[in-house]
């Protein structure tokens, strides 16, 4: 490991330790909420194979937002027995955990499914553009004749999953 990686990991550990100590001042129950609630985000950090950690950023963000919506009321009450009671009621409520883990699941949904949806939309737009260009090419050939596309043309075969016919493209464009 490089020296900067070691320093960075030590800084993260110290920051987490200070954060846990500060949260425990409000309530010991409030410590369980971020530790157990942020597990999906931490697991995403471990599982994410990419160097820029796209999955962990997305999942952890959604997960953190869900945990914060339950931590803020505990912090707003302040230090004391009322904070303990509020934290206990939040931690012991199954709806809390359902919302926290569903938000992490939604983060995984955003990471895994949304790019495929946009890729599909882009593919459909590209097919529409290709069909328009083919019809324009046919109009040009009808108007100017077939000598425009000469023997030097290259035929591009499309994949079988696309419904687009073969396109003749002059070599200067390929």
ROTITI-656447 format. One record per residue (C-alpha): residue in one letter; chain; y, z, x. Coordinates in nm, 2 decimals. Example, Ala and Ser with C-alpha at 12.3 -4.5 7.8 and 13.67 -1.06 7.14 Angstrom:
2
resn chain yy zz xx
a A -0.45 0.78 1.23
s A -0.11 0.71 1.37
END
This chain:
174
resn chain yy zz xx
x A 0.00 0.00 0.00
x A 0.35 -0.07 0.11
x A 0.59 0.21 0.18
x A 0.81 0.11 -0.11
x A 0.51 0.11 -0.35
x A 0.43 0.47 -0.24
x A 0.79 0.58 -0.28
x A 0.81 0.41 -0.62
x A 0.49 0.58 -0.75
x A 0.61 0.92 -0.62
x A 0.94 0.87 -0.80
x A 0.77 0.78 -1.12
x A 0.54 1.09 -1.09
x A 0.84 1.32 -1.02
x A 1.03 1.16 -1.32
x A 0.74 1.21 -1.55
x A 0.69 1.57 -1.44
x A 1.06 1.65 -1.49
x A 1.05 1.49 -1.83
x A 0.74 1.69 -1.94
x A 0.90 2.01 -1.82
x A 1.22 1.93 -2.02
x A 1.02 1.84 -2.33
x A 0.82 2.16 -2.30
x A 1.15 2.36 -2.32
x A 1.18 2.25 -2.68
x A 0.82 2.29 -2.78
x A 0.48 2.29 -2.63
x A 0.36 2.08 -2.92
x A 0.62 1.82 -2.84
x A 0.45 1.77 -2.50
x A 0.14 1.64 -2.68
x A 0.33 1.38 -2.87
x A 0.44 1.16 -2.58
x A 0.14 1.23 -2.36
x A -0.12 1.13 -2.63
x A 0.11 0.89 -2.81
x A 0.19 0.68 -2.51
x A -0.17 0.63 -2.41
x A -0.19 0.27 -2.55
x A 0.12 0.18 -2.34
x A -0.03 0.34 -2.03
x A -0.36 0.16 -2.08
x A -0.17 -0.17 -2.12
x A -0.02 -0.10 -1.78
x A -0.36 -0.05 -1.62
x A -0.53 -0.35 -1.80
x A -0.24 -0.60 -1.76
x A -0.35 -0.84 -1.48
x A -0.02 -1.01 -1.43
x A 0.22 -0.91 -1.16
x A 0.52 -0.90 -1.39
x A 0.33 -0.69 -1.65
x A 0.43 -0.87 -1.96
x A 0.17 -0.71 -2.18
x A 0.25 -0.36 -2.07
x A 0.62 -0.41 -2.12
x A 0.58 -0.53 -2.47
x A 0.31 -0.28 -2.58
x A 0.48 0.01 -2.41
x A 0.82 -0.08 -2.57
x A 0.67 -0.08 -2.92
x A 0.47 0.23 -2.85
x A 0.77 0.41 -2.70
x A 0.98 0.33 -3.01
x A 0.72 0.48 -3.24
x A 0.69 0.80 -3.03
x A 1.07 0.84 -3.00
x A 1.12 0.83 -3.38
x A 0.91 1.15 -3.39
x A 1.05 1.31 -3.08
x A 1.42 1.28 -3.18
x A 1.39 1.52 -3.48
x A 1.23 1.78 -3.26
x A 1.51 1.75 -3.00
x A 1.78 1.76 -3.27
x A 1.65 2.09 -3.40
x A 1.69 2.25 -3.06
x A 1.50 2.52 -2.87
x A 1.32 2.79 -3.07
x A 1.07 2.86 -3.34
x A 1.20 2.59 -3.57
x A 1.14 2.33 -3.30
x A 0.78 2.46 -3.27
x A 0.72 2.44 -3.64
x A 0.87 2.09 -3.66
x A 0.67 1.97 -3.36
x A 0.35 2.12 -3.50
x A 0.40 1.96 -3.84
x A 0.47 1.62 -3.67
x A 0.17 1.64 -3.43
x A -0.07 1.76 -3.70
x A 0.02 1.48 -3.94
x A -0.23 1.19 -3.93
x A 0.04 0.95 -4.05
x A 0.23 1.02 -3.73
x A -0.06 0.90 -3.51
x A -0.14 0.61 -3.74
x A 0.22 0.48 -3.71
x A 0.22 0.53 -3.33
x A -0.10 0.35 -3.27
x A -0.02 0.08 -3.52
x A 0.30 0.01 -3.34
x A 0.11 -0.03 -3.02
x A -0.13 -0.26 -3.20
x A 0.17 -0.46 -3.32
x A 0.28 -0.49 -2.96
x A -0.06 -0.64 -2.86
x A -0.02 -0.87 -3.16
x A 0.32 -0.99 -3.04
x A 0.18 -1.04 -2.69
x A -0.14 -1.22 -2.79
x A -0.06 -1.42 -3.10
x A 0.31 -1.50 -3.11
x A 0.30 -1.73 -2.80
x A 0.01 -1.92 -2.96
x A 0.21 -1.97 -3.28
x A 0.50 -2.11 -3.09
x A 0.28 -2.33 -2.88
x A 0.13 -2.47 -3.19
x A 0.47 -2.54 -3.34
x A 0.58 -2.71 -3.02
x A 0.26 -2.93 -3.02
x A 0.33 -3.04 -3.38
x A 0.69 -3.12 -3.29
x A 0.57 -3.33 -2.99
x A 0.32 -3.52 -3.21
x A 0.60 -3.60 -3.45
x A 0.82 -3.72 -3.17
x A 0.54 -3.94 -3.03
x A 0.48 -4.09 -3.37
x A 0.85 -4.17 -3.41
x A 0.86 -4.33 -3.06
x A 0.55 -4.53 -3.14
x A 0.71 -4.66 -3.46
x A 1.03 -4.74 -3.27
x A 0.83 -4.92 -3.01
x A 0.66 -5.13 -3.28
x A 0.99 -5.22 -3.43
x A 1.12 -5.33 -3.08
x A 0.81 -5.54 -3.02
x A 0.85 -5.70 -3.36
x A 1.22 -5.77 -3.30
x A 1.20 -5.88 -2.93
x A 0.84 -6.00 -2.90
x A 0.54 -5.87 -2.71
x A 0.67 -6.01 -2.38
x A 0.85 -5.67 -2.34
x A 0.52 -5.50 -2.27
x A 0.36 -5.72 -2.00
x A 0.05 -5.70 -1.80
x A 0.19 -5.42 -1.58
x A 0.17 -5.17 -1.87
x A -0.05 -4.87 -1.84
x A -0.24 -4.74 -2.15
x A -0.24 -4.37 -2.19
x A -0.54 -4.22 -2.37
x A -0.47 -3.91 -2.57
x A -0.71 -3.62 -2.61
x A -0.96 -3.64 -2.89
x A -0.80 -3.34 -3.07
x A -0.47 -3.52 -3.12
x A -0.44 -3.78 -3.39
x A -0.20 -4.00 -3.19
x A -0.31 -4.36 -3.10
x A -0.31 -4.50 -2.75
x A 0.04 -4.56 -2.62
x A 0.14 -4.85 -2.39
x A 0.39 -4.73 -2.14
x A 0.54 -4.96 -1.88
x A 0.46 -4.85 -1.52
x A 0.82 -4.77 -1.44
x A 0.81 -4.48 -1.68
x A 0.47 -4.33 -1.58
END
